């Protein structure tokens, strides 16, 4: 195991080794796309892709275990140094019939390959051994000026793959770039076409935006560029007040809830959450988390002041509480600071201690299982949360009192 760990290469090292092997066999091989962009911006790329003039068959000739994941499009996966490297043949592309994939591709040269990509900052190549950048699209200039620009005709690039409408937003927000005017207006014109994109792909892009600390900028662009109706399957204006005020460390679920609350709409949030679930293909866990945040927010606003110690502890230890409190803080609700301070004090005696008694304990006391068990267990646990019982014996005694109808 230790020997295998030592053999594992870093992502750059592994991709460079693949490129070197291709070059030693007489082919051209570069780093391509996002990894080049990230290196030039001083970021550490999570992975590296290689572009080459070698065909899939020629790649397989060098790497017998190479696996085609899009072989028709010239994309192969190669194992190197314990990592999987994506190696793609330089290609040109035919017309996109479905707004996602070209009808056919032709293996070509590096310039043609660069010109078929989405944005200039993603159209750069780099020689792994020297770091020399090959730029056929003006990407270095746009990186320097912090500009997001479609390669060639912006309308054509967006029509080819309509998910680029959201990718444009994600890149502009994540890197703090300004969309070049022609690209911005093309995004606005094509915004309704996002409805034709796989909802799974839309949801994936939105999650990536919400997980980044630039999410308020991304949501703002989605709204101002007219992408929200096709993204969320919901009309409505948005003031972004909560989204912009939400703490940077707030969860993706809190961000979704804040966005929903910021959008003016007549329907109650449970119905809207169903619509957003369809639009973004939210998982059951995601739906539960957003619903819990919104329910807990309602409880904090409507019931917190009237709750006793046990009720407050139950709410604070329950699902969605932290997200709900983050929402109140984003709303500049004056109660938020007091609630946070109260919960910190309550936590000193335990917000959710292990119950002293359970159903088995009640049966051991001679009680018959039935609907009353929940009432008994809740009463004993409330007393435990409030500090009125602290031992197993005290809990058993109270359980018997509640069971017999006595006042504990």
N, C-alpha and C positions, 0 to 999 in steps of 0.2 A: 504493500500500500504506500509506504513512504517513498519507494523507488518510483512508483507511478506518479506520485505528487511532484517529485523533482523533475520528471520528464514533461510535465504539463507546461506549455509555453503561454506567455501572455498573448492577448488577442493580436497585437501588432506584430509581435515576433512570429506567431504562427502564420499570419497572412503574408508577411514578408518572405517567409520560407517557401510558401506556395508560389509566390510571384517569382522568386529566384529560380525555382526549379523549372517553371515555364520558360523563363528567359534563357536558362542554360540549354533548353531544348530548341532554341531559336525563335521563340515567340515573344511578343510584346505583352507585358503585364503591368498593370498599375493598380494602386488603391483607387477606389472610385466612390463618388457620392458623398453621403453624410459624414463618413469618417474623415475625408479630406477637409470638408467644411469645419468640422469640430476641431481638428488639429490646428488649422489656421486661426481659429478663434481662441485657442488656448484651452480647449476642453479635452478631457480624456474620453475618446470614443469607447462605447461599450463593446463594439465589434467592428470588424473591418471587412469590406467586400473587395473582391479583386475583379477587374475587367481585363479582358485579353482578346487577342485575335485568334487564339486557339479555339477550334470547334469542340463541341461536346465529345465527339469521338476521339479527338486528339488529347483532350483532358483525361479521358478515360484510359488512353494509352499510357499516360504518365502515372495515373492513380487508378489502379485496377478496382479499388473499392469505391470510386466516385459514384455518386447517386444523383440521378436527374430528378429535380423537383419541378422543373418547368423546362424540360429538355427541348420542347418545341420552340421555346423562347431563348434557348441557349443558356439556361441556368443549371449549374451543377453544384452539388455539395461535396466538399473534399475534406477528409480528416487529416489533421496535421497537429502534432504536439498536444494531443488530447482535446483539440477543439475542432469544431466544424466551420469551415470557411466557405462562403458562397462565392463561386467563380462564374462569371457571366461572360459570354462571348459578345464582342462588339456587334451591335445590330442596328438596323433601321427598322421602322415599323410601318405597316400598312394602316388603312383606316380602322378606327375603333367603331365596331358595329354596336356594341352594347354599353358604351360609356364606361368601360372598365378595362378591356383587353383589346389589343390589335387583332384584326382578322388574320394577319399573317406577319411574319418577320423575315428579314433577309440579313444574314450575317454580313457585316460591313466593316468600316474602319472606325477609329476612335472619334473622329470629328462627327461623323453621322450618329454615333452612339451618344455623344454629348448633347447633340441638338434634339434628340428625341426625349430628353429628360424634362422634369417639370419646371424647376426654378434655377436661375443662374448659380445660386450658391450651392446647389446640389449637382451641378454639371461639371465639376472639377475633377481632374485626375492628378495623381502624385506618383512619382517614381519612388518606390519604397527605399531603395538603397541610398538615394541622394536627397530626398525631400523636394526635388524639383517639381514644381506645379505646372501642369499642362492645362491651359485655359482657352477653350474655343468659344466661350459664351459670355465673357466679361464678368465672370463670377467674382474674381478677386477685387475688381473695382466696386462691385456691389457690396461685398463684405466690408470693404474699407468705409463705404458711405452708409453702411447699415440700411441697405435697401433690399426689399424682397421684390424680385422682378421675374415674371414668367419668361421662359426661353422662347424667343421668336414671337409668334402671334399668341397673345394671352387667351383669346377666345378659343383658338384651336387647342391649346394645351389643356384648358379646362373641359372642353368637350370630349377630349380623349379619355379622361378619367375624372369623373365628376367628384370623386372624393378629394381631388386636389382643391376644391373649394374650401374644405375644412383644413386640409394640410396647409394651405396658405395662411389661414388664421393661426394655426398652431405655431408655425415657424415665425411669423411676425410677432406674436405675443411672447414666445419663449425667448427669442433673441433680442427683443426690443427694437425690431426693425420697422421701418416705415414702408408700407406697400406703395410701390411705384404706381402713379395714377392710372395708367392703362390697365394694370393688373387689378387694382382695386375696383375699377368700374366694370371690368369683365366679371369679377366675382359677384358684384351686385346684380349684373344682368343675368347671370346663369344660376343665381341662388335657388329659384324654384325647381331647377333640375335635380337638386340634391334629393328630392323625393324619390327619384328613381334608383338611388343607390341602396345597396344591401343595408338593412338596418343594423346588422351586426357590425359592419364596417363603420357606420356613422357612430354607433355607441362606443366603439373602440377608440376612435379619434377624440370624442368628447371626454372619455375617461382620462386619456393622456393629458388633455388640457387641464382638467380639474385637479389632477394629481400634482400639477406644477404650481410654483408660487406666482406665476404670471396669469393665473386663472381669471382674475378680474378683467385683465386686458383682453383675454381670449373671449370671454363671455360678452364683453362690450363690443368686440368686432363682430361676433355672431349676430348680435342684435342690430347694430348700426348698418351692417352690410345686407340685412334682410334674409339671413340664413336661418333665423330662429324658427319660423313656421315649418320649414322643411326638416329641420333638425329635431324639433320637439313634437311635431304634428299638432301644434297649438298656435293660434293667433294671439295677439295681445301685446301691449306696450310694456316696456321694462325700464324702471328707474335706476337699477343697479346699486341702490343705497346699501343694502345688506351685503351683497356680493363684495363690494369695494371695502366695506368695513370689517369683513370677516377676518379673524386672526389667521396669520399665515400657516399656523400649524393645525388649523381646523381640518376635519376629515373631508374626504370627497363626498360623503353622505350629507354632511352639513352644508357643503357648497351647493349640492343639488337642491337641498331644501331652501337655502337662501335664495337661489335663483328662482325657484318656484314662487316664493313669497314676494319677490321683487316684480314679478310679472302680474300686471293687473288682469284679473279674470273673475268672472261671476261664479264659476263652478267651485264647489268646495274642494279642498286639496285631495281627499281620497279619490275622487273621480279624475282629477288632473293627474294624479300619480299613475293611474291605470293607463292614461294616454301617453305619458312619458315613458312608461314601461314598454309600450309598443314601439315608440319612436326610437328608443335607445337600446332596446332588448336588455333591460335590467334583469339581473338574476333575482331569484327569490330572496336571497340574503340581502341584496342591495335594496330591494323594495321594502323588506322588513326594517332595515336600518333607517331609511329615509322616513318611513311611516312612524317609527319609534321616536325619531327626533322631533317630528312635527306634533305627535301626541304629547310628548314630554314638554314641549314648549307651551302647548295649550294648558297643560296642567300647572306649569310654573306661573303662567299669567293669571290663571283663574282660581287655583286652589291652594297654592303654596302658603299664603298668609293664614289660611284657616286650618292647616294641618298641624297635628301634634308631632312630637319627637318621632314616634314610630312611622307615621305617614311620610314625614320628610326623609327619614332614612331609607324607607322603601323606594321612594321616588328617586333619591340620589343614587341608590345602588341599582336602579332598574335600567332597562335598555333605553338608549337615546338621551340619557341625561346630559352627558358632556356636550353632545352636539346641540341639544336644546339650549344649554347655557351659553354656548358659543353664539347661537342665533340671538339670544336676548342681548348679549354684549354688542353684537353687530347692530342691533336695533337701538342701541344707546338707552336701553331700558334701565331706569334708575334702580330697579330691584336687583339687577344682576350682581352687583358687587356685594350686596348684603347676603344674597343667596350663597354666593361662593364662600364668603366668610363663615356663614352658618354651617355649611357643609364641612368646611375644614375643622370646625369645632366639634361637630357631631362625629367626625371620623376618628376622633381621639378614643371614643368608646366603641368603635367598630360600626361601619355602615351595614355590613351584611355578615354578621357572625354565623357560624354553623349553628343551626337550631339545636337546642338542648334536647328536645323530644321530636320524634317523628311518628309515623303511623304504627310502626312495630312497637314503639314504646307505649303507645296508647293501648294496643292489644295486650301487652304485657301487664297493663294495669287492670285488665278484665273488661275493657270497653269493646263494644261490637262495632266493627267497621260499618260506615255509612256516611250519608251526606253531612252529618254533624262533625265528622272528623276535621273537615276543612275549617269549620268555625272554631273548633277547639284549638287546632294547631295555629291558626291565625292569632287567636287571643293570647296564647302562650308566647308566641314569637314577638308580638307587639310588646308584651310585658318585658321580654328579654331585651328588645331594642331600647326600651325606655329605662332599663336598669332596675325594674321592679322585681325581677327574678334574676338570680345569677348562678344558681347551682341546679344540678339535675333534680335534687330532692324538691327544691322550691318549684321547679317547672312541673314535676309530677303532681304536686299538691294542687297547683293552680289548674292543671288539666282536669283533675277530678272535680274541682269546684265548678269549672265551666260546664263540664259534662252533666253535673247534677242541677245546673241552673242557678248555682250560688253566685253571688257577686264577688269577684276577686278583687 
